[in-house]
Amino acid sequence: MNVRILILCLCVALGCRANETKTIVCLGDSLTAGYGLSNPGAEAYPALLQDKIATRNLPYNVINAGLSGDTTAGGMRRINWLMRQHIDILVLALGGNDGLRGIAPEVTAENLAAIIDQVRARYPQVKVILAGMQMPANLGNDYTQRYREIFPAIARDKNCELIPFLLEGVGGDPNLNQPDLIHPTAAGQQLLADTVWRTMEPLLSDS
């Protein structure tokens, strides 16, 4: 009888967790934070993902953990604080500032892998989406190639979902970027949200 009660309690507890609002954390840099937008809280891609989720009445809350200027090393320092809340889906969108600062791609890869490992150690069921980046050609063919290759390699090694290029269709387009040609406008952020959503939506259906 006691065993039956224990099983019932476990089932109830698991059912409660399944019915709770789940958490999506977008860990990134200025692209995630919405640098330069008039209203980042509504115009940056994490907010637009939340809009898509709300439209479909899905039980997810999106947290924008973007920090302008952040690197993969900075993400490693921040992840323990972010893990104070349960993370069901992690969108890992760091590495752009590493590349622009000329950090060795191998170091960037190690940091990204370490972030994934730390989150999975705390929350083994977490689903990870890794957002790839690319560097401009003026940094040299060897560096840009080595940098580009780290994201699919990590996705394979860590069994993550991969967005090949977060800025697909946006990067370098003056009509979709602010005057610095680095940070997307509100219209550019809409395309970022669509890019992330294509990878994220199937994960929400599977949860």
Secondary structure, DSSP 8 states (H G I E B T S, - for coil): -HHHHHHHHHHHHHHHHHHS-EEEEEEESHHHHTTT-S-HHHHSHHHHHHHHHHHTT-SEEEEEEE-TT--HHHHHHHHHHHTTS--SEEEEE--HHHHHTT--HHHHHHHHHHHHHHHHHH-TT-EEEEE-----GGG-HHHHHHHHHHHHHHHHHHT-EEES-TTTTTTT-TTTB-TTSSSB-HHHHHHHHHHHHHHHHHHHHH-
